Amino acid sequence: MNPSSIKNIFWDVDGVLADLNHAYYHFLTGHPNYRDQFKGLRWEQLPEVLPILPEYGALELKTHPELGNEMDRDFCADQAFFRDRPLYPKVIEVLKELNQLGYRQFTMSATFDVGAKTAYLRDILSPVTDFLTIECVQHGEFMHDTAKVDRLRDCYQKYNLNPKETILVDDRIYNQYAAIESGAHPVRMRCEFTTDSPTELSWIPEFANIEEVKDWLLKKK
């Protein structure tokens, strides 16, 4: 992939623009249904509570072996915890800079509650919603279904985008495949809890924050 050919950026939200791990930690240690069980939980123990599945590559509530589905429902139902995922540093500044440079930017967020997630995104990303297009997609029964592929393809048509000029920046491994299947270029965001990509995806560029993504894009300009 040549970064100089990229004109469109789809930013995943959780793990890329916003710190979902922060939300998970405070949910487990603060929600009345779980705070007693996880009292004293240390930040670095999150992967022990939420084992990372190979196809996910990042923390998910649904991976808890006994309470995953229950946790996911409780998390989505409580807006105090659902919205407690602050933006990573410099997100607003980087999005504004890339907009000034002519990049078309979108969010691409898969969720089990489209209404709640869209409202959260419009709120937390309000400084950039004059140019950032917010797109949410309903998850199917499984996190790695075709929902994101289908929505990406819909967006290419809706906004007249060339997928070959488009990147999807995402931390989940299954969404790297979604980007490829849709015809776009995958870019992977990493944090301290993400696991390595499979060997067949080792060619995908990986970055620790969106400032690094910006620098990579601009390096070839």
Order of alpha helices (4+ residues) and beta strands (2+ residues): beta-alpha-alpha-alpha-alpha-alpha-beta-alpha-beta-alpha-beta-alpha-beta-beta-alpha
